[in-house]
Amino acid sequence: SKHRPDLPCLAGAWRRPPNDLQEQEVGGGHKAIHDDATAAKVGLKLAPIHGTVHWSQLTPLLLEAFGAAWFETGSISVHFVNMVGHLQPVRAFLEISDQTQRKVWMEHLDGRLVFDGTASVGQRTEMTMAQTKIAAVKPVKGRLLFHRQPPKTESLDLEDARIDFDQVVGPLFPFTHRRKLELITEFHPWYSEEAGASSPWARPILPPESFNQIMLGMVGGAEGPRFPPVPGDEWLEKALNGRTPVGLFGGCEVILHAGPIFVGEAYQCRRQLVACGETPKAEFRWIKTFLWEKNTKKLVAEMTLQEMQLKNSIEDYAELRARSDALQAKL
């Protein structure tokens, strides 16, 4: 590792992950940040690859460090640092340690971090990367424009979630799971329809990068998440007129409580807002999603995701934010 030359670690192979989300549908009058033109419009030098795609490169390292149990009670928690473009070579690392929780990270050829984080299996006592970031969120001055609900607000409905081999995952992931396995950077037979029965659970399981897919929403034809309307926000809805900001992920954590997450299994999700904040360039929220088996109601996993919305992707952001702040000051 160039970034941590003195830390004993497992190192994965160099891989060149593809940008498979250039056709992602996000609505709001624009394409996703994974589209070249959209990325350029908001000032990026490249269209970034979806961050959790890189988790699959950790698969052989997680299995070597923690064994198959990682897919049952493991965790991964990362903060995204530097973007990766289409087919740029990157390499994953995992700390060699006796600790339950260990450092994980990924590097560019020149040693720049792609992500930095933690991984574990079983009971944890240390704070994860995401928990550390959430604890450091500072109070907002004024009122955010894109995130209006207070923390602890829950989504209104249970959302169905299921990934099958030959159904398009959804508008946010416009490909079938079978196609994803053809593109994946680190294939494992346990993921496949042909050899999934050879897994310790005798059926195909989802790879780490698909954890985000099944919990992000609108999977397998399901409706997207809905949150309670915010009283008094009619002015903002009128001003935005259907426009939404361009978004990206700042960090992501998944904790498995009773995995694995299986291909072809029916699940349900519900969400809770954890925290909101902002940087000079973006507003963000941390949102927790719980995943249950639909039939047994068993809690299988949870995902805590930092969704970031770029301020400069809404032309009149400054004007609208000033109005939002002024209304908040009157309360």
N, C-alpha and C positions, 0 to 999 in steps of 0.2 A: 504494500500500500504506500503510495506517495503521500497521502494525507496523514496517515498515522504510521510512519515507518518503524516506530519502536513498539507497536502493539501487536502481540501474537494474534494471528487471525487466519481463518479459512478464506481462501480466495476462489471465486468462481472464474469461469472462462470469459474471455472477451466476447461480447455479443453485440449485434447491430440491430436493435429493435426497430420495427417499422411503425410509422404513424398510420394507424388503421382507423382514425376517426376524422379524416378530412371531410367525410360526408355526414357527420353527426348533425342531427336536427335538434336545435335548441329553441327555435321560435324567437319572438321578441324583435323581429325585423333585422336579424343579422345571423351570420353563420357562427360556428363555434371557434374558439381561439386556436383550434387545431387546423383551421383553414389558413392557407398562406396569406391571402389577401386580408382577412380579418386580423390576423396577428400583426401584419404590417401597419394596418390602420391604427392600432392602439400602441404602436411604437416598438414592437418586438422585432428582433433581427431574424427570428425563425418561428415557425409554427411548432409549438412544443408537443411532444408525445404525451399522452395521458399518463399521469404520474404513476398510478398503481400498476401499469403495464410492467414496470421494472421489478415488481415483487416476484414475478415468476423466476427471475434470475437468482433469487434467494433459495428456491426450492431445494437444490442439492445440498446447500449449506445448512438449511434448517433440518433436513433429514439426517445429515451427518452429526449435527450438534445435539438434536433433541429426539431423533427417531420419529416413527410414524405418529407417536402421541401428539406431536405438534399440531396435526390436523384435527385433533380432538379437543385439546385444551390449551392450544398455543395462542400467542399474541404477536402482533407486529404493529409498530407505531412509529411513523416517520414524519419528518419535517422536510419539505421539498426546498432545495437551495438554489440549484442552477438547472436551467431547462436543457432538454435533450431534443435534437431535431431528428428527422427521418434518417434512419440507418447510421446515426453517429455511434461509434463504438463506446461501450461502457462496461464496467466490471463491478460485481457485487462482492462485499466482504462481510464476515461475521466474526466477532471477537472470540478467541479461545479463552475460556474462563471456567471456573467451578461455580460461578454465580448462576442463579436461576434466570436472571435477566441479563442479556448481553447486548453490546453495541452492534448495530448493523449499519452499513453505509454503502454508497455506490460512488464511483469516481469516473470522471472523464479521463482521456489519455494523459492529459497534463496534470492530473491529480485534483482538479476542482471537484468539489462535492456535487453530486446529483441530489442525493438525499442523505439525511443523518437520522438515526433513530435507535429503537430498541426492539428486541424480540425475546420471547420467553416461552416456557411451557409450564403448566400447572399453576400453583399458587404463587403470587407475586407480592413482595413487600415494598419494593422501590416504585417511585413514580415513573410512569412511562413518558416517552417524549411528548405525546399529546397532552398528558396531564400537566406536565411542566409548562407547556406553552399556554394552556388555558389558565393556569394559576397566575400567569404574568400579564393577562389581559388588563389593560387600564380602563378606567371609566371614560365614557364618551362625553365630550363637551358638546352640548346641543343635542340634536336627534338625527340619527342616521336616516338616509333616504331610502335605502334598499331593504333594510331590516327593521321592521316596525314593531314586531311582537316582542314582549319582554322574555327574558330567560324563564325556563320551565314551561313555556307554552307547548302544548302537545298537538300533534296533527289530529284532524277530525276523524279519520277513518282508518280501519285496518286495510292495508294494501296487499293484494295478492302478489306473489313473487315466485317465479319458477323459470328455470333455464333448461331447455331441451336441446338435443343435438342439432335438430334440423329446423328449428324455428328461429327467426330473427330475434335476437335478444330484446331489441326495442329501439325506439328512435334515438336514444343516447348511445346505443351500440349497434350500428346498422349492419350486423353480420350474424350468421348463425354460430352456435358454439362449435360446430364441427369445423367451420372456417377458422375460428379463433385458434383451434388446436393445430391447424396447419401453419399458422403464423407465429405461434408462441415461441419465445426465445429458449425456454427450457421445457421440453416435452417430457412427460412421465407416463408410462403405460397405465397407471392408476386413473388418469384423466380420461382415457379413451373408451369408446363403446366396445371396441374389439377386445381390449385386455382389462377393462375395469373390474371384471370378476376376480382378477388376480390380486386386487387390493386387499388389505387386511379386513375390509368391511364387505367384501364380495360384491361390490358394485362401483361404478365410476363416481369419482369425487370431483369437485370444482378445484381448479388451481387457485393459488393465492390472488392473482390479479382479478379473478372473477368474483371474489367476495364483494368488491366494490360494485361490480355490475349488478348483482342480484339485490343489493341493498340501496342502490341509488334511486330507483324508481322507474315506473312505466316499463316493467319487465314482463315479457310474455303476453303483451296486449293489455296489461292492467292500467288503470288510471293512475295519474301522478298524485303526489301528496297534496293535501289541502290543509290549510291552517285557518283559524278563525279570522274573519274580517276585522280590520282595525277601525273603530269608530272615528269619524272625523277625517278619514283619509280620502274622501271623495275628490278633493281638490288635486291630490297627487295622482290618483288614477286618471283623472281628466288630462292633467298636464303631460303625463307619460304616454297616454294614448296607445297602450299596448307595447311600448318600447321596454326592453329589458337591457341591463348592462351585460357586457361580455365578462364571462366568469372563468375562473381557474381554481385549482386546489392549492391550498397552502400547506396542508398536512392531512394525514389520514391514519386512523388506528382501527384495527379489527381485533377483538378478543373473542376467541372461541370458547364457549361454555360447555357445549355437548355436541361437538362436531363428529365427523366431517359434515360439510355442506354438500349435498348430493345432486348430481344431474338427474332431472326428471322427478324431483321431489317437490311437492306443493308446500310453500312457505307463506307467511304473512309478516308484514312489517308495520311498525308504528314509530313515530319520531318525536323527539323532544329537543327544544332549543336549549343549548347549554350556556352560551355566552356570545356576546357581540362586541365588535370593536372596529378600529380603523387604523390604517397607515396613511402616510401622505398620498399614496396613489390608489388605495383601495379601501372599501368597506369589507368587513368579513363577519361571518357567524360560524360558531362551532355547533354542529347539530348531531345528536346521537340517534341512531336507528337501531331498533331491536328486531331480531329475526326469530320467529317461532315456526316450528313445524305446524302446518295447518291442522292436521288431524289430531295430534297428541297435545298441542299447545305447549310443547317443551321449548324452553328458551335455548336456541342453538348458538347464537352469536350476537354481537353488537358492534356497530361501527360508529366511530366519532370522527366527523369529517369537517375540515375547515374549508368552507366555500368563500372564495374571494371574488368581489365584483369591482371591476376597474372603473374608477370615477371618470376617466377621460373618454370612456366609450358612450357616455351620454353628454351630448353637446352642451346642454344647458344645466349641467350638474351644479355648478357654483350658484346659479340663480335659484334653483329649486332647493338646494341645501340651505341657503340663507333664509328662505321662507320657512323651511322646516324648523330651523333653529329658532327663528323668531316666534313661531307658534308655540314651541316648547317653552320658551322663556316666559310666556304669558300664563302658563299653567301653575 
